[in-house]
């Protein structure tokens, strides 16, 4: 058996096209503001991609760049100004922030109705209570990819490996919203391998390279690998390569479908961010949310 490779790049492109179509049907142009602090190279590359795709989807992109020497109060002042700006629909503070800035405090300053990353306590509370709100991007992307492969997820057993507030916990709640039976596993879970083998949908999100082996996977299961880990390259000494939390080679021999790393869940994060920006704009401005945006 060789599992279907879930092409996250292709699905993300389709979702961006849906966002573009939705934006074209709106009465006005949504706007996404990005706050970037410091000189982290990866953050600059990631923000550049966000700006590019925001504009390609027909939305306005606003960027605020602050030096690494900016204070916590400087960043908070920017966020508060964006909260008050009626023309801004979504606010994204690029993480990580410099170490002397309290990220939690900054994130909590974002108005929940503009929290397109779904990271504030209010957004988490809305998700937990099943109330409408902006959902975290990466977990949303996981559910979308699983639904694309399996259709109706009702009754499926989903095992989420990891209990982080960024992925594990919200992913579990989002799969629960799809009427899955959900188990959250972690470092102290007993009989972990056997538990994973019971999953129809397995979501490794622990940050441990290639932890999940092929014999942990139920034959025919759908593996949505959230992990992004850099490990030494065997082909190119001195360089690194990206791998997931699942051992792709062995898992693909057993699973029915699996996301690769890179090219799986990763591309969905930005696409879901753009989707959230349109949802935020519609909610704030009293517009009907376009059906093209899915669940």
ZALUM-684978 format. One record per residue (C-alpha): x, y, z; residue number from 1. Coordinates in steps of 0.02 Angstrom, whole numbers, plus 32768, in hexadecimal, padded with zeros to 4 digits. Example, Ala and Ser with C-alpha at 12.3 -4.5 7.8 and 13.67 -1.06 7.14 Angstrom:
residues 2
east, north, up, drenlo
8267, 7F1F, 8186, 1
82AC, 7FCB, 8165, 2
This chain:
residues 295
east, north, up, drenlo
8000, 8000, 8000, 1
803A, 80B0, 7FD8, 2
7FD9, 813F, 8023, 3
7F94, 81D0, 7FBF, 4
8005, 8267, 7FD5, 5
7F99, 82F8, 800F, 6
7FD1, 838F, 7FAB, 7
7FC1, 8421, 8023, 8
8009, 849A, 7FA5, 9
7F82, 8472, 7F26, 10
7EF7, 847C, 7FA6, 11
7F3A, 8521, 7FE9, 12
7F3D, 8568, 7F39, 13
7E87, 8533, 7F21, 14
7E58, 8584, 7FC6, 15
7EB1, 8625, 7F95, 16
7E4F, 8625, 7EF2, 17
7DAF, 8614, 7F58, 18
7DE6, 86A6, 7FC4, 19
7E09, 870E, 7F29, 20
7D5C, 86E6, 7EE5, 21
7D0C, 8710, 7F8D, 22
7D6A, 87B5, 7F99, 23
7D2D, 87E5, 7EEC, 24
7C79, 87D0, 7F23, 25
7C89, 883F, 7FBD, 26
7C51, 88F6, 7FC2, 27
7CFF, 8931, 7FF4, 28
7DB2, 88F4, 8000, 29
7DE4, 889B, 80A3, 30
7E89, 88CF, 80F3, 31
7F0B, 8869, 8152, 32
7F8E, 88BF, 81BF, 33
8030, 8865, 81EA, 34
80A2, 889D, 8278, 35
8157, 8863, 8266, 36
81D7, 8885, 82EF, 37
8290, 8863, 82DD, 38
8300, 8812, 825B, 39
82D8, 8758, 8264, 40
82F8, 871B, 81B1, 41
8270, 8694, 81B4, 42
81EF, 8712, 81F2, 43
821B, 878B, 8166, 44
8207, 8702, 80E4, 45
8162, 86CA, 8130, 46
811D, 877C, 8138, 47
8150, 879C, 8084, 48
80EC, 8702, 8050, 49
8055, 873D, 80B3, 50
805C, 87E9, 8063, 51
806E, 879E, 7FB5, 52
7FDB, 8727, 7FC7, 53
7F6F, 87AB, 801C, 54
7F84, 881D, 7F88, 55
7F6D, 8790, 7F0A, 56
7EC5, 876A, 7F5C, 57
7E8C, 881C, 7F3E, 58
7E9F, 885A, 7FF0, 59
7EFE, 88EF, 8034, 60
7F9D, 88C9, 8095, 61
7FDF, 8940, 811A, 62
808B, 891F, 8164, 63
80D6, 8968, 8203, 64
818F, 8943, 8218, 65
81E2, 8968, 82BE, 66
829B, 8953, 82E9, 67
82D8, 88CE, 8362, 68
82F4, 895A, 83E0, 69
823A, 8985, 83E4, 70
81ED, 8978, 8491, 71
8156, 8912, 84C3, 72
80F4, 89B3, 84D6, 73
8125, 89E7, 8425, 74
80DB, 8946, 83E0, 75
803E, 8954, 844B, 76
8025, 8A07, 8411, 77
8024, 89CC, 835B, 78
7FA8, 8941, 8382, 79
7F34, 89B8, 83DF, 80
7F38, 8A33, 834D, 81
7F0B, 89A7, 82D5, 82
7E7C, 8972, 8346, 83
7E35, 8A21, 8335, 84
7E4E, 8A2B, 8279, 85
7DA5, 8A06, 8229, 86
7DFB, 89DD, 8183, 87
7E5E, 894C, 81CD, 88
7E04, 88A5, 81D5, 89
7E8E, 8832, 8210, 90
7F29, 8847, 827D, 91
7FBB, 87CF, 827C, 92
8050, 87E2, 82F0, 93
80DC, 8778, 82A8, 94
8128, 8700, 8326, 95
81A5, 86E8, 8370, 96
81BC, 8795, 83BA, 97
8264, 87CB, 8403, 98
8283, 8774, 84A9, 99
826C, 880F, 8514, 100
81B8, 8825, 84D5, 101
812B, 87C3, 8527, 102
80D4, 8772, 8493, 103
803C, 8740, 84F8, 104
801E, 87F2, 8530, 105
802E, 8835, 847F, 106
7FB9, 87B1, 8436, 107
7F35, 87D6, 84BA, 108
7F32, 888B, 847F, 109
7EED, 8855, 83D6, 110
7E31, 8870, 83CA, 111
7DE0, 87C2, 83BD, 112
7D7C, 87F6, 8324, 113
7E21, 881B, 82CA, 114
7E81, 8786, 8310, 115
7E9D, 872D, 826A, 116
7F1D, 86B7, 82B9, 117
7E9A, 867F, 8338, 118
7F15, 868D, 83C9, 119
7EC2, 86FF, 8449, 120
7E6D, 86BA, 84E4, 121
7DC5, 86F6, 84A3, 122
7DDE, 8697, 83FE, 123
7E10, 85FB, 845F, 124
7D77, 860E, 84CD, 125
7D03, 8620, 8438, 126
7D4B, 8581, 83ED, 127
7D3A, 8523, 8491, 128
7C85, 855B, 84A5, 129
7C58, 8537, 83F1, 130
7C31, 85ED, 83CE, 131
7C57, 8645, 8329, 132
7D05, 868E, 8321, 133
7DAC, 868C, 82C9, 134
7E01, 85E3, 82D3, 135
7EBE, 85C1, 82D8, 136
7F02, 85AE, 8228, 137
7F6D, 8511, 822F, 138
7EEA, 84A5, 8289, 139
7E66, 84E3, 820F, 140
7ED6, 84AF, 817F, 141
7EE7, 8401, 81CD, 142
7E2A, 83EA, 81D1, 143
7E17, 8429, 811F, 144
7E97, 83AD, 80DD, 145
7E46, 831D, 813C, 146
7D99, 834A, 80FB, 147
7DDB, 8356, 804A, 148
7E1C, 82A3, 8058, 149
7D93, 8251, 80BE, 150
7CF7, 82B9, 80A2, 151
7C83, 82B4, 8138, 152
7CEC, 829D, 81D4, 153
7C5A, 826C, 8245, 154
7C85, 81D9, 82B4, 155
7D3C, 81D1, 8281, 156
7DB8, 81B6, 830E, 157
7E36, 8243, 830C, 158
7ED3, 8237, 8376, 159
7F32, 82DA, 838C, 160
7FE5, 82C4, 83C8, 161
800C, 8363, 8427, 162
7FAF, 83D7, 849D, 163
7FF8, 8481, 8472, 164
7F88, 851A, 8473, 165
7FC1, 8544, 83C2, 166
7F95, 84A0, 836C, 167
7F6C, 8409, 83D8, 168
7EDB, 844A, 8440, 169
7E86, 84B2, 83B8, 170
7E9B, 8426, 8339, 171
7E44, 83AE, 83B1, 172
7DB2, 8427, 83C7, 173
7DA3, 8446, 830D, 174
7D9C, 838C, 82E7, 175
7D1D, 837B, 8372, 176
7CB4, 83FF, 8319, 177
7CB5, 838A, 8283, 178
7C68, 8302, 82F2, 179
7D07, 829C, 8301, 180
7D2C, 8239, 839D, 181
7DCB, 828F, 83D7, 182
7E5B, 8254, 8444, 183
7EE9, 82C8, 8476, 184
7F8B, 826B, 8496, 185
802A, 82B0, 84E5, 186
80CF, 8281, 8534, 187
807C, 8227, 85C7, 188
7FFB, 81C7, 8563, 189
8005, 810C, 8584, 190
8007, 808E, 84F5, 191
8024, 811C, 847A, 192
804B, 80AF, 83E4, 193
7FAE, 8048, 83FB, 194
7F46, 80E6, 840F, 195
7F8B, 812C, 836D, 196
7F61, 8089, 8313, 197
7EAB, 80A3, 8343, 198
7EA1, 814A, 82E7, 199
7E44, 8166, 8244, 200
7E96, 8212, 8242, 201
7F40, 8227, 8293, 202
7F82, 82D7, 82B0, 203
8037, 82DA, 82EF, 204
805E, 8386, 8337, 205
80E7, 836D, 83B9, 206
8184, 83B4, 8367, 207
81E6, 8311, 836E, 208
8235, 82DF, 82C7, 209
81EC, 8240, 827B, 210
81A7, 8205, 8321, 211
8112, 81AB, 82D5, 212
8147, 810C, 827C, 213
80E8, 80A5, 81FD, 214
80B7, 8021, 827E, 215
8060, 80A9, 82E4, 216
7FE4, 80C8, 8256, 217
7F40, 806F, 823A, 218
7F39, 8028, 8188, 219
7EDE, 80A5, 811A, 220
7EE2, 8132, 8199, 221
7EF4, 81EA, 816B, 222
7F93, 8237, 81B2, 223
7F96, 82F5, 81BF, 224
8049, 831E, 81F2, 225
805B, 83CA, 8243, 226
8112, 83B7, 8273, 227
819A, 8421, 8221, 228
8246, 83ED, 825D, 229
82F4, 840D, 821A, 230
8369, 8378, 821E, 231
8416, 8358, 81D3, 232
8412, 832A, 811B, 233
845C, 827F, 80F6, 234
8471, 82AB, 803E, 235
84C2, 8355, 805C, 236
8534, 8354, 80F5, 237
8535, 83F8, 8152, 238
8486, 8425, 8116, 239
83D9, 8403, 815A, 240
8333, 83C6, 8118, 241
827F, 83D6, 8153, 242
8222, 8340, 8198, 243
817E, 832B, 81F3, 244
814F, 82D8, 8296, 245
8121, 823D, 8231, 246
81A1, 81CE, 81DA, 247
815A, 81EE, 812D, 248
81AD, 815A, 80D7, 249
816F, 80D4, 814F, 250
80C6, 8126, 8171, 251
809E, 8136, 80B9, 252
80A7, 8078, 80A8, 253
8017, 8064, 8123, 254
7FAC, 8101, 811E, 255
7F23, 8123, 80A1, 256
7F55, 81DB, 8090, 257
7FE0, 8244, 80DB, 258
8021, 82F6, 80D3, 259
80D7, 830D, 80A3, 260
814F, 8385, 80F8, 261
816A, 83FF, 80AB, 262
80D2, 8419, 803B, 263
8049, 83D9, 80AC, 264
7FFD, 843B, 813C, 265
8078, 84CC, 812F, 266
8030, 8521, 8093, 267
7F82, 851A, 80E0, 268
7FB1, 8590, 816E, 269
7FBE, 862C, 8101, 270
7F27, 85F9, 8098, 271
7EBE, 85E9, 8136, 272
7F00, 8690, 8174, 273
7EBC, 86E1, 80D6, 274
7E18, 8686, 80ED, 275
7E0D, 86C7, 819F, 276
7E2B, 8779, 8163, 277
7D92, 876E, 80F1, 278
7D2B, 8720, 817C, 279
7D61, 87AB, 81F3, 280
7D36, 8831, 8173, 281
7C89, 87E8, 8157, 282
7C66, 87D7, 8211, 283
7CA2, 8888, 823A, 284
7C49, 88DC, 81AA, 285
7BA6, 887A, 81AD, 286
7BC0, 8823, 8106, 287
7B89, 8771, 80DF, 288
7C1C, 86F9, 80E7, 289
7C39, 86B2, 8036, 290
7C11, 85F9, 8026, 291
7CB4, 85DC, 7FC7, 292
7D14, 85E1, 806C, 293
7CD4, 8537, 80A5, 294
7CAA, 84FE, 8154, 295
